[in-house]
C-alpha cells in the first residue's frame, strides 16, 4: 500500500487544534500510569473486554489505527471543517482524541497514517495494515446528499483477524459533524470495552475568571471533549452549580440575579429562564430526576436548609427532609425510586439515602471525616462523593455505603459528576492560594486522571446523558 | 415599622436596592441582559479612616454605619459553626444601637464561609450564619422586617490567602445598611 501524507494535511487547523487541546497535559500523563484493565471471560456472544478496578495486572493498551475517512466525491459542505474530504480527516482526528486518554486504547490518528481510498473502506488492505502493526482498524466514509445532509459511516475491523466487528452509519446536518465522530468513537469504545457509550454527550459548567475575592462565574456549556463551547450568562450575576436536563433542552442553575441566590431553569432553545420555586427564601443545589420530570432543590428557611421536590413544569413543592440544620443536594437512583443526599443532622456532613417520597431516611457514610455532594452512578451501582478529611477528595462507595475508595488525592477536589456510562467521573480541582479552579476527570481505577480543556478556569461540571 | 407596612408583601428581589428595583419594574419576565451583580460590601476591619475626616459621611448612611462600627459591622465564626460568641455579641449590640437610631434604615446581612468545604454546603452554612446574626439583632429589638440575609458561601473571601488566619477572617457575617 502506498503510504503518503494527504495533501490536505495542513488545512485542518481547527479540528487539529481541538484534538490537540484534548490531549492530557504532561502532568496528568505523568500521574497516569498503566491503567488496570484485564480481559475477562466475556459474556456469551460478547467478545468485549471488561474493565476491572481492583486488579493490578498490567494491560497493554489496544492499538487502533484511525486513518482519515474517505469520500466518494470531495464536495464542499456547510460544516466548519470544510469539504467532505476535509471532514473525513477531521472526523478521524476527533475519534482519535476521544479514544485516547481513557487508558484502554492507543489510537493512532490520520496525521500518522496513509489515506484510505473510498473503495477500501469496505475492503481494507489488511496485509498492509497488519504490516504496520495495527491491531484494530477504523475505516469510514463521508458522503454528501443533495439536500445538504451528510452520511457518515464508521466500520471497526480486527486487523489481524481480517474481520469486521461493527458497522454503523449516521445521517447528520453539517453543523453536527462532530457528533458523528463521537458516535463512531462510542461505537468503537462500546464494542471493544463492553461498556456503554459516553462520548456523544455534553457538559454544563461554571467558567471562572478574575481575582479570587471577586471572581466572575458564568454558566457555560460544551461537548464532552470541550468543543462547541458557549457561554450562557454574561457574568454580571454570579452563576453556580448547573445541571443539564436529560433532554439537554434546559439547565438548572443557581444565580445571584437580583442579588440573592435562587435556582432558575434556563431554556437553551429560547434563552429564557424562570424561577424553579417562587419564594423569598434562598434556594440551592438543583438536581433533575432521571426522567427530567422532577426537580430537587434545597431551600433555607430561618437558617435551616431542607430538600424539596417540584414538578419540572412548576406547581406545589413537596418537602422531603425536615430536620434542623443543613440537608442539601440530592441525586436520584437511575430508576428514580431513591435519593442520596447530604445532611449534617449527625453533627457533620454525611451521606444519607431516602425513598423518593422522603421516607426511610438513613445514613450510609461511616468513614471518618465528612462526606458531601453524593451523586448516584447512572449504572446504579455506586455513589460518587466528596470526602472531606483535611483535604477534599473525590471518592466512591457502594450504594449501601461499603467499598469506600478515594479516587483522587489533591488539596481540594470536589463535586463529582458521572459520565453517562458510569465509568468516568468529572470534578473540579481548586488550587491552594490562588483559588484557580480546573475541571478534571478520573476513571474508576483512580489512575487515569486528566484535565479537561476549557477556555478559562472551570468548576462545577455537570455531565449530561448520551444524546439520542 | 409603621412607616413601611408593605415591605413583606413585596417580592424578595425588591428588597435589594435601587438597581434591582429599576430592573424588576421592567416586568416579570427574566431580563435578557442580566443586571449587575450586587457586590459584597467592603468591610473595614482595620484602618477605618472615616471618623477622623473633617467632612464625615452623611448620618444614617452605609458609609456612616461603616465609620461608626469601626470593624464591628463584621462578626466572625468558628470553623463549621454559626454560634454568636461574646465578641460578636458586642459587635451586634453596636449594630443594633445604630439601627435603632435610624429606624427607617434596612440592612442586609451577608454570610460567608472559609474555603474548606463544598460549595453547596457553604452556601447553606453562610445563610445559617447570616440568620444567626439576624436573629441576634432581632433579639436586641431590631424589627425582623428590616433585615434580610444573603449567603455567598465560600465564593467571596475577604482574605484570599489559604491560611488559618485568612480562614478566620473569611468565616463572617457582614451587616450592610441599605442606602
Interface residues (C-beta under 8 A of the other chain):
Chain A: X211 X212 X213 X214 X215 X217 X233 X234 X236 X237 X238 X240 X241 X254 X255 X256 X257 X258 X259 X260 X261 X264 X271 X272 X273 X274 X279 X280 X281 X282 X284 X285 X298 X300 X302 X303 X304 X305 X326 X328 X329 X342 X344 X348 X349 X372 X373 X386 X388 X392 X412 X414 X415 X430 X432 X433 X435 X459 X460
Chain B: X11 X12 X13 X16 X17 X20 X23 X24 X29 X30 X32 X33 X34 X35 X36 X37 X38 X39 X80 X82 X115 X116 X117 X118 X119 X120 X121 X123 X124 X125 X127 X128 X131 X132 X135 X148 X149 X150 X151 X155 X156 X157 X158 X159 X160 X161 X162
